[in-house]
């Protein structure tokens, strides 16, 4: 079974900077330099994409990943049952 990756958490530069212990302006500079995974909104604001393990303890991120994998396995099983019934 392939690994299910938790979705990205999208934050403003100020929010991401606070989580990572730097200023919002320092985070914006990293965005401008292409050093972080980010994008600009239609309004020109930066949004930083972080994985859960970058903003939470590894144990919590692993638990979230296992939960997502379990949910995916249940969904796949339900799809197989419904496909075979039809």
C-alpha atoms as one frame of an Amber mdcrd trajectory, in Angstrom:
protein
   0.000   0.000   0.000   1.351   3.424  -0.843   1.898   5.957   1.902  -0.835
   8.531   2.389   0.712  11.918   3.036  -1.128  14.333   5.242  -2.154  17.473
   3.385  -0.182  20.645   3.655  -1.085  23.281   6.188  -1.200  26.702   4.536
  -0.186  29.664   6.679   0.563  33.338   6.272   4.225  34.301   6.485   3.602
  35.731   9.968   1.974  32.490  11.172   4.663  30.278   9.648   7.420  32.500
  11.006   5.974  32.383  14.497   5.789  28.578  14.400   9.359  28.314  13.158
  10.767  30.952  15.519  11.528  33.675  12.964   9.805  36.914  12.017   7.123
  37.128   9.358   9.429  39.366   7.344  12.232  36.783   7.498   9.766  34.140
   6.298   8.650  36.406   3.433  12.293  36.844   2.378  12.696  33.057   2.345
   9.600  32.857   0.130  11.014  35.454  -2.261  14.296  33.532  -2.416  12.506
  30.266  -3.159  13.776  28.618   0.018  10.376  27.390   1.240   7.350  25.774
  -0.369   4.991  28.706  -0.878   2.853  30.564  -3.383   1.291  33.980  -3.875
  -2.439  34.531  -3.648  -4.328  36.528  -6.265  -4.055  39.486  -3.887  -0.258
  39.159  -3.785  -0.016  37.706  -0.276   2.378  34.844   0.431   1.064  31.512
   1.696   3.546  29.040   3.143   2.845  25.326   2.761   4.088  23.233   5.669
   3.695  19.526   6.327   2.187  18.582   9.695   5.501  17.127  10.868   7.058
  20.572  10.415   4.611  22.149  12.866   3.854  19.324  15.302   5.861  16.706
  17.168   6.924  13.729  15.063   4.794  11.336  17.127   1.636  13.339  16.394
   2.492  13.587  12.705   3.085   9.821  12.526  -0.223   9.153  14.295  -1.991
  11.413  11.796  -0.316   9.623   8.889  -1.338   6.189  10.284  -4.907   7.411
  10.765  -5.014   8.672   7.170  -3.651   5.354   5.905  -6.288   3.454   7.902
  -9.070   5.653   6.539  -7.749   5.193   2.998  -7.704   1.394   3.446 -11.321
   1.455   4.679 -12.366   3.629   1.756 -10.619   1.341  -0.737 -12.343  -1.693
   0.804 -15.745   0.014   0.589 -15.140   0.908  -3.063 -14.224  -2.718  -3.841
 -17.405  -3.966  -2.149 -19.560  -1.476  -3.996 -17.832  -2.251  -7.308 -18.353
  -5.981  -6.927 -22.017  -5.511  -5.957 -22.842  -3.576  -9.095
